[in-house]
């Protein structure tokens, strides 16, 4: 496996693998979130909003994006934002194709991103994730990479 800088020719593959990877996550979110709030967040389906989010991240000038390539297939990606004012790098988005999960690709992408952040002069790294059961594999990967948890409670109510 190799990690390459993102190029627009990877967009379709990145979208496809992301939506596949995040299906169990959004199923979990739907199970734990109030149905009216979930519908308000994703009125046209989470897939529509997440596809747009991936497109925006890949095209955005404020993000740095890399893809993991294995045997000419795009198997994962990571997007990083730098917050220079805080000397903090943020793993803004990451996904690994479900067919390739459990092989260390996510960990490799995280290590690559952390090394890049450090070389860019950042002194802190951060990643956000959900607290629902669907995010448990992400929690494991982040903790394995040395991230420490800051418990935050976020409450929602449909108006």
N, C-alpha and C positions, 0 to 999 in steps of 0.2 A: 504494500500500500504506500502511496505517496500523497503528500499534501501540496496542492497547487493554488495559486491565486485564482480567485473567481474570475470567470469570463462569462459574458452573456450567453455563450453557447451551452453553458451548464444550467441555465435557468429552469427549463422544463424538468430536468432530472431532479434538481434541488426541490422544486415544488412537489413533484410526485413523491419523493422519498419522505419529505417533511409531513405531508398529509397522511401518508401511511404510518409514519412513526408516531404522529400525534393523535391518531384515532383513539387508542386506549386512554390517553390523557383526557380528551374531551368527553369521552364516555363517562369517565370518572367524575369530571367536573359537573356534568349534567346530573349525575346521581347525587351529588352532595349539595348542589346549589338549588335555591328556590327556583321552581319552574318558570315563574314570571320574570325573574331577574335574568335567568339564562336566556329566555326568549328575547328579552330586551337587548342583551349583549350580542346575540347572534340571530337576528331576525331572518336572515337569508341563509342560515346554516353557518356553522363555525368554519367549514371548508372555504367558503367565499371570503370571509374576513381574514383567515390565515393565509390563503393564497395571496391576497393583496399585501398582507404584512410581509411575507417572504419577498414578493416582488419589490416592495418599497425598500426593504433592507438591502437587497442585492443591488439596487440602483442608487441607493443613497450615498451621498458624498461623505456623510459622517460615520459610515461603517466600513470596516475592513473585513472582507469575506474571503474564506478559503474553502476549498472542497477536498474531500478525501476520495482518491481514485484507486480502485483495485481492479486489475485486469480490464482496463478501459471502461469500467463502470463507475459512475458517481455513487458512492456509498454513504456519504455523510457531508455535512458542512458545518462551519462555525462562523458566526459574525461577531465582531468585537467593536465596541465603541470606547473611545478614550475620553476621559473627563479630566483634562489637564489641570483645571482649577483645584481639583481634589487629589491630583496625582493618582487617579484610580482608573483602572481598565475594567471594562464590563463585558463579560460574555453575554451578549445581548440575545443571541439565538443560536441554538445548536440542535442538530438532529442526525440520527443514524438510521439508515434503511433497516426496517425490521428483519430482513433476511440476513443482515450482517451484524445485528446486535449481539452482544456477549463476546465479541472477539477483540475488545480493547480499542476499537476505533474511536469511541467517544472519549476515552481517556487520552488517546494520542492527540486528538483534536484539542482537548483542553490543555495538555502540556504544551503543544505548539502555541496556542493562544497566550498562555501564561508567559512563555519565553519571549514571545513577540512584545507583550505588554512591558515586560521588564526592560527589554532592549529599547523600547520607546520612552523609557524614563519613569514609568509608573511604579509606585511603591505599594499599592494595594490592588487586589483583584476582587471582583464581586460578580455574583451570578444570582438572579432571581429565579424562583421556581414555585410551583404551587405546593400546598400542604396536603392535598388530597391523595388517596392511595394510588392513583394513576401516575403520580410523579415519584413513587418510591424508587424506581430504578435510577432516576436522575439524582435523587438524594444520595443514594449509594455511591454513584460515580463522583459527585462533587466532594463528598466526605473522603473518599479514597484519594482524591487529588489534594486533600489538605484544607479544604474550605471549612470554616466553622459557621455554625448556624446562629443567626440572630432571629429569635422568634418575633414575629410580627403578626398581629391580628388585623384582618381587613374584613369589615362587615359590609353587606349590601342589603338594600331594601328597594323594592320596586315602588315608584311613586305613582 
